[in-house]
């Protein structure tokens, strides 16, 4: 599998976020998360041989060529049956849980926050690597098709989507009941709902190839129906609702999934309700007046999780624009979302030390996507100037130079 890229950007043009009705048919270009106006401008710049985005485009095509030879990916590929006994059910294992060395059988597992257990990534038992590869590869192929018009990329993306979501012999059931299992404790945990966010990238890929001949209208409608069933599971299942109650990045990403799958499946009313509650339910409850996030600060990797959570909140704010809800509060100098941003902005500088206890060093490059979004909403903040503190060599090859925004 190709390794996932970090999502960063070297901004050279201004752009306008387009709030449009969502259409999953072949009648015209539509999107949910990706700004099509920005992407169309990228295509024009490539046609004019704009050297400022050449490196990012070359990297995208290199990744797309690699993706042509990877997959298909299916939940039925794992050798071990999930606890349900149904091979079509997604299953994964909590990454920070390890065998107890004081127990002969290692059970029950114990938590070592911030330390990944390699066995949790096992292809024989877990679908976690597969769902990640599905997302990044389908997105990559979709972008490559959109920017080049080469059908081979759309065809491969369609095959990945068909295998994961549609074909009776390989498709995933629309639930993550057995995500992030913890041996000796449970057969799936609420934290595992987070895994579902990775499918958003695949579904964005489906929209990027919607004007090709690779997917039929009926298949696009089937994807919409699948998303509707997953949204229903997400908003009615007991474990999923426990995740919805989380007061940290898990809660933010839950709402991100819920609003995205509502929009993709055509449920605008539900998306509107999520957007209207987001400031009170997530932003004000998670970000203190000084901009810190107590739940993320309590983790062993506080800077990483603070950036991670803010990215989710920014993506929800973008999606809320689709239903005419302003989460940004751009004209409010006391906007808690902006206060949270400004708390983290100094740490864009790789040389500025994080003053709290932490395991390892957070990747400061992950601030790029956030600063890009912030520059549009808070133009007086000069956030793109801040982004110049990050290494140019790493910035110029990133696909966020080509497309905005991208899923985390």
Phi and psi in degrees as a GROMACS rama.xvg file:
@    title "Ramachandran Plot"
@    xaxis  label "Phi"
@    yaxis  label "Psi"
@TYPE xy
-74.5598  148.943  UNK-2
-79.0869  145.187  UNK-3
-69.0705  139.495  UNK-4
-81.2027  151.401  UNK-5
-75.2905  151.689  UNK-6
-104.737  100.797  UNK-7
-133.099  174.202  UNK-8
-151.274  144.716  UNK-9
-110.459  99.5787  UNK-10
-81.3736  131.2  UNK-11
-130.761  -5.14058  UNK-12
-135.274  158.801  UNK-13
-91.9236  164.267  UNK-14
-154.227  165.848  UNK-15
-125.525  129.286  UNK-16
-76.7249  128.413  UNK-17
-96.1179  120.54  UNK-18
-98.4734  106.049  UNK-19
-133.14  155.225  UNK-20
-59.9445  151.592  UNK-21
-102.051  127.741  UNK-22
-133.066  121.976  UNK-23
-99.0939  18.1405  UNK-24
-96.813  -169.013  UNK-25
-92.5953  5.51647  UNK-26
-70.6264  -24.7093  UNK-27
-175.388  169.858  UNK-28
-73.7971  128.033  UNK-29
-139.458  162.464  UNK-30
-152.81  168.99  UNK-31
-113.289  -58.454  UNK-32
-94.8985  -46.644  UNK-33
-70.2582  136.601  UNK-34
-79.9822  105.269  UNK-35
-67.9132  -31.0135  UNK-36
-63.341  -41.9758  UNK-37
-64.1814  -42.4662  UNK-38
-68.4989  -39.1102  UNK-39
-61.7824  -40.0316  UNK-40
-64.7158  -36.119  UNK-41
-59.9865  -43.36  UNK-42
-62.3065  -40.7565  UNK-43
-64.0776  -42.1541  UNK-44
-64.2635  -38.0346  UNK-45
-66.3659  -39.5285  UNK-46
-63.7227  -26.8461  UNK-47
-93.4606  8.70915  UNK-48
58.5427  44.258  UNK-49
-66.8866  113.182  UNK-50
-71.5916  -17.4143  UNK-51
-69.1609  -20.8556  UNK-52
-115.681  8.3762  UNK-53
-60.86  -44.3067  UNK-54
-64.2789  -41.134  UNK-55
-66.5739  -39.5594  UNK-56
-66.9214  -43.3551  UNK-57
-59.9581  -38.9461  UNK-58
-66.7986  -40.705  UNK-59
-59.807  -46.3565  UNK-60
-67.0512  -37.7753  UNK-61
-59.5532  -43.9654  UNK-62
-66.3336  -38.6551  UNK-63
-65.926  -40.4699  UNK-64
-62.8433  -39.067  UNK-65
-65.7147  -39.9178  UNK-66
-64.9705  -26.9065  UNK-67
-60.0272  -25.2199  UNK-68
-105.581  10.1511  UNK-69
-116.379  153.022  UNK-70
78.2326  -179.685  UNK-71
-73.2915  163.685  UNK-72
-118.76  133.971  UNK-73
-147.634  145.455  UNK-74
-65.1629  -17.4561  UNK-75
-81.6148  -1.01821  UNK-76
-77.0431  -23.08  UNK-77
-69.1308  146.821  UNK-78
-81.5174  -30.797  UNK-79
-92.414  129.943  UNK-80
-68.3451  143.603  UNK-81
-67.5621  167.203  UNK-82
-54.3709  -27.8943  UNK-83
-71.6662  -20.488  UNK-84
84.4591  -2.25829  UNK-85
-101.757  114.878  UNK-86
-65.0099  -14.7007  UNK-87
-83.1305  -6.19231  UNK-88
-84.6035  134.546  UNK-89
-66.685  142.122  UNK-90
-143.495  140.603  UNK-91
-151.841  174.966  UNK-92
-129.045  141.296  UNK-93
-59.906  127.996  UNK-94
-73.4992  -24.6178  UNK-95
-99.6727  14.8622  UNK-96
-110.302  133.588  UNK-97
-129.005  156.502  UNK-98
-59.5491  141.375  UNK-99
-76.9102  114.751  UNK-100
-65.6328  -14.4679  UNK-101
-89.7194  -0.590761  UNK-102
-116.056  136.02  UNK-103
-54.9504  -40.0094  UNK-104
-98.1825  2.71166  UNK-105
77.6554  1.18997  UNK-106
-104.519  147.78  UNK-107
-75.2928  154.576  UNK-108
-61.3552  154.743  UNK-109
-119.407  155.842  UNK-110
-91.2185  134.019  UNK-111
-129.071  83.7743  UNK-112
-56.7183  131.679  UNK-113
86.8713  -4.94121  UNK-114
-112.545  114.563  UNK-115
-79.7512  126.095  UNK-116
-80.4303  115.784  UNK-117
-55.2737  -30.3215  UNK-118
-65.5457  -22.5372  UNK-119
-68.8841  -16.2447  UNK-120
-101.704  10.3412  UNK-121
-61.4214  127.01  UNK-122
-71.2046  -24.2194  UNK-123
-71.6118  -31.8713  UNK-124
-113.224  -25.3004  UNK-125
-120.795  147.213  UNK-126
-96.869  2.67064  UNK-127
-59.4876  -44.9649  UNK-128
-68.4801  -33.7282  UNK-129
-68.0236  -43.8387  UNK-130
-67.4296  -32.6292  UNK-131
-67.2819  -42.9988  UNK-132
-66.726  -39.0609  UNK-133
-55.0942  -48.4932  UNK-134
-63.7591  -54.1384  UNK-135
-67.0237  -39.9718  UNK-136
-69.7237  -41.3207  UNK-137
-66.7305  -40.4824  UNK-138
-62.0308  -46.2234  UNK-139
-59.4725  -48.0614  UNK-140
-65.7983  -38.6364  UNK-141
-63.1179  -42.7186  UNK-142
-66.3199  -41.9228  UNK-143
-61.3974  -41.1108  UNK-144
-64.0811  -47.3181  UNK-145
-59.4937  -40.2949  UNK-146
-85.7221  -20.4839  UNK-147
-113.545  -24.6621  UNK-148
77.4197  6.96249  UNK-149
-80.1168  117.937  UNK-150
-62.9109  -24.0647  UNK-151
-59.8652  -33.2473  UNK-152
-72.2249  -42.2056  UNK-153
-64.8293  -40.8489  UNK-154
-60.843  -45.2355  UNK-155
-66.7897  -41.8103  UNK-156
-58.9743  -42.4134  UNK-157
-62.8575  -39.5139  UNK-158
-62.778  -40.3991  UNK-159
-64.1255  -44.2182  UNK-160
-64.5818  -42.8689  UNK-161
-60.9623  -45.5004  UNK-162
-64.7415  -44.4687  UNK-163
-77.0573  -39.4635  UNK-164
-108.409  -27.6684  UNK-165
-116.304  -44.7069  UNK-166
-65.4706  130.517  UNK-167
-58.7948  -32.7318  UNK-168
-82.0901  -17.3015  UNK-169
-128.392  -10.2164  UNK-170
-69.0589  156.165  UNK-171
-87.2308  135.764  UNK-172
-66.2882  143.801  UNK-173
-77.2181  66.0527  UNK-174
-160.059  163.037  UNK-175
-127.388  49.9381  UNK-176
-57.4216  -30.563  UNK-177
-115.528  33.4702  UNK-178
-82.4017  141.301  UNK-179
50.3289  53.5445  UNK-180
-60.5809  150.573  UNK-181
-126.556  98.3762  UNK-182
-51.0295  132.802  UNK-183
87.8289  -8.43724  UNK-184
-118.316  -52.5625  UNK-185
-158.666  174.453  UNK-186
-104.25  15.1582  UNK-187
158.855  146.809  UNK-188
-133.247  158.192  UNK-189
-58.5108  -33.1839  UNK-190
-61.0464  -25.4204  UNK-191
-67.6357  -18.0483  UNK-192
-58.2538  -26.4921  UNK-193
-56.9741  -31.7157  UNK-194
-58.2302  -31.0369  UNK-195
-63.4743  -21.7758  UNK-196
-60.7506  -24.9577  UNK-197
-68.9058  -20.3084  UNK-198
-72.6613  -18.5932  UNK-199
-59.9545  -39.3628  UNK-200
-64.5211  -37.3439  UNK-201
-66.3775  -42.2809  UNK-202
-70.0025  -32.0007  UNK-203
-62.1999  -38.6228  UNK-204
-60.5514  -36.7319  UNK-205
-63.0349  -32.9026  UNK-206
-76.8252  -31.683  UNK-207
-67.4214  -26.0518  UNK-208
-105.099  10.5754  UNK-209
-62.1614  -25.5886  UNK-210
-90.5043  1.04995  UNK-211
-87.0119  -179.867  UNK-212
-94.8395  5.81957  UNK-213
-71.449  -36.887  UNK-214
-116.529  135.666  UNK-215
-80.6162  164.602  UNK-216
-59.5766  -38.32  UNK-217
-66.7964  -35.4291  UNK-218
-69.6045  -38.1298  UNK-219
-62.9911  -37.1916  UNK-220
-68.2524  -35.0992  UNK-221
-65.2732  -38.9609  UNK-222
-62.5874  -41.1846  UNK-223
-61.5097  -41.7552  UNK-224
-65.7121  -40.5918  UNK-225
-60.559  -45.0468  UNK-226
-60.9873  -37.1799  UNK-227
-64.7024  -39.6607  UNK-228
-67.6499  -38.9819  UNK-229
-66.4971  -40.1094  UNK-230
-59.6743  -41.3612  UNK-231
-61.7462  -44.426  UNK-232
-61.4418  -43.8229  UNK-233
-61.2682  -29.5708  UNK-234
-107.8  4.40502  UNK-235
-129.761  -25.1046  UNK-236
-69.2485  138.761  UNK-237
-60.8367  -44.7252  UNK-238
-64.3056  -41.8293  UNK-239
-63.7708  -38.6645  UNK-240
-69.7514  -29.4961  UNK-241
-64.334  -39.9313  UNK-242
-64.6971  -37.8424  UNK-243
-60.1622  -27.7582  UNK-244
-82.2137  -4.47693  UNK-245
-65.3882  136.893  UNK-246
-105.99  45.6952  UNK-247
-149.085  -156.966  UNK-248
-59.7124  -26.6853  UNK-249
-64.7406  -39.0278  UNK-250
-66.7658  -39.8838  UNK-251
-64.6317  -44.6927  UNK-252
-71.6629  -27.1936  UNK-253
-61.2717  -48.9124  UNK-254
-64.4729  -34.8685  UNK-255
-61.753  -45.8341  UNK-256
-61.8823  -47.2559  UNK-257
-61.5382  -45.2075  UNK-258
-69.9063  -35.576  UNK-259
-67.3285  -49.6962  UNK-260
-68.0571  -29.5432  UNK-261
-64.2025  -46.6227  UNK-262
-65.7767  -43.0105  UNK-263
-63.4371  -36.3803  UNK-264
-88.0135  1.42617  UNK-265
89.2364  15.2539  UNK-266
-97.5956  75.5957  UNK-267
-64.5513  -36.467  UNK-268
-61.7968  -44.6121  UNK-269
-64.0535  -42.0313  UNK-270
-60.5052  -39.2105  UNK-271
-63.5134  -42.4062  UNK-272
-62.8583  -41.0809  UNK-273
-63.1346  -45.6168  UNK-274
-62.7885  -41.0978  UNK-275
-66.739  -26.4163  UNK-276
-94.5262  -7.41671  UNK-277
-66.7023  -40.9475  UNK-278
-60.1027  -49.3094  UNK-279
-70.9082  -45.5639  UNK-280
-73.7009  -31.7695  UNK-281
-117.438  -57.8684  UNK-282
-65.739  -53.323  UNK-283
-69.5888  -28.7084  UNK-284
-82.5974  -17.8094  UNK-285
-109.845  -27.4566  UNK-286
-107.168  120.388  UNK-287
-74.476  163.512  UNK-288
-57.0303  -23.4378  UNK-289
-85.9154  -3.29497  UNK-290
98.2911  -10.2408  UNK-291
-78.3291  159.217  UNK-292
-119.365  98.8662  UNK-293
-54.6034  -40.9514  UNK-294
-66.193  -36.9558  UNK-295
-77.3761  -33.7993  UNK-296
-66.6418  -21.9886  UNK-297
-81.431  -8.24687  UNK-298
-80.5618  168.753  UNK-299
-77.1977  -13.6533  UNK-300
-128.693  67.5155  UNK-301
-64.0781  -37.8947  UNK-302
-68.159  -44.0506  UNK-303
-55.9404  -49.9967  UNK-304
-72.7556  -28.2317  UNK-305
-67.2504  -43.5114  UNK-306
-64.5092  -42.8803  UNK-307
-58.4502  -46.9185  UNK-308
-66.8649  -42.909  UNK-309
-63.807  -36.9811  UNK-310
-60.0664  -44.3165  UNK-311
-60.8009  -44.0875  UNK-312
-62.5298  -40.1039  UNK-313
-65.3482  -39.3111  UNK-314
-65.9593  -38.6838  UNK-315
-63.4503  -41.0585  UNK-316
-60.5814  -38.5281  UNK-317
-65.9364  -44.3789  UNK-318
-66.7146  -32.0283  UNK-319
-62.387  -28.6514  UNK-320
-60.8421  -27.6856  UNK-321
-62.7297  -26.5802  UNK-322
-115.079  24.333  UNK-323
61.3085  37.377  UNK-324
-114.75  127.952  UNK-325
-96.0649  106.867  UNK-326
-92.6408  -22.6178  UNK-327
-65.5334  -37.5164  UNK-328
53.2664  52.3317  UNK-329
-60.9028  -27.9467  UNK-330
-95.7622  7.49417  UNK-331
-104.904  112.055  UNK-332
-65.3425  -15.1956  UNK-333
-101.054  17.4182  UNK-334
-53.8904  120.63  UNK-335
-66.6253  -30.8469  UNK-336
-65.4673  -41.0548  UNK-337
-71.1664  -35.5033  UNK-338
-62.2075  -40.1785  UNK-339
-63.6207  -38.6715  UNK-340
-62.1766  -49.3594  UNK-341
-67.1083  -24.1596  UNK-342
-65.0552  -35.7109  UNK-343
-92.7728  -22.8403  UNK-344
-52.3567  -42.9282  UNK-345
-57.4808  -26.4523  UNK-346
-84.2709  4.90994  UNK-347
-62.5043  -32.4526  UNK-348
-70.6146  113.813  UNK-349
-59.8334  -18.9416  UNK-350
-88.6775  -8.82885  UNK-351
-85.7908  121.261  UNK-352
-74.8368  140.951  UNK-353
-80.6032  126.222  UNK-354
-88.9681  2.85208  UNK-355
-109.336  156.172  UNK-356
-58.0066  138.245  UNK-357
-155.104  152.879  UNK-358
-96.4486  116.068  UNK-359
73.1726  178.905  UNK-360
-108.832  130.758  UNK-361
-70.3087  149.248  UNK-362
-81.6125  105.723  UNK-363
-65.5041  -21.5762  UNK-364
-59.5366  -22.3424  UNK-365
-69.8696  -8.39714  UNK-366
-75.2385  -17.7952  UNK-367
-58.1261  -49.7645  UNK-368
-61.4021  -36.5046  UNK-369
-68.4847  -43.6243  UNK-370
-63.8319  -33.8132  UNK-371
-63.404  -47.5266  UNK-372
-63.6238  -41.0446  UNK-373
-64.2996  -36.0223  UNK-374
-62.0543  -35.0872  UNK-375
-71.7807  -38.4466  UNK-376
-86.8472  -34.7501  UNK-377
-121.649  68.589  UNK-378
-62.7525  -21.4389  UNK-379
-75.8928  -7.53768  UNK-380
-84.1697  -11.2389  UNK-381
53.9166  42.0065  UNK-382
-70.9678  -27.3548  UNK-383
-71.1707  -27.1101  UNK-384
-65.4116  -38.4598  UNK-385
-60.9556  -38.3964  UNK-386
-61.91  -21.4901  UNK-387
-67.7722  -9.13384  UNK-388
-74.071  -16.1669  UNK-389
-86.6972  153.63  UNK-390
-60.0327  127.085  UNK-391
-60.6444  -40.6946  UNK-392
-60.4181  -32.104  UNK-393
-83.0996  -31.0708  UNK-394
-69.4659  -43.6856  UNK-395
-70.077  -18.2564  UNK-396
-94.5794  -0.73646  UNK-397
-83.0952  142.783  UNK-398
-68.5906  -15.7648  UNK-399
-67.4408  -11.6483  UNK-400
-67.8012  -21.8009  UNK-401
-101.613  -31.9714  UNK-402
-144.711  147.006  UNK-403
-148.396  141.754  UNK-404
-88.0768  172.624  UNK-405
-123.949  150.89  UNK-406
-68.5238  146.608  UNK-407
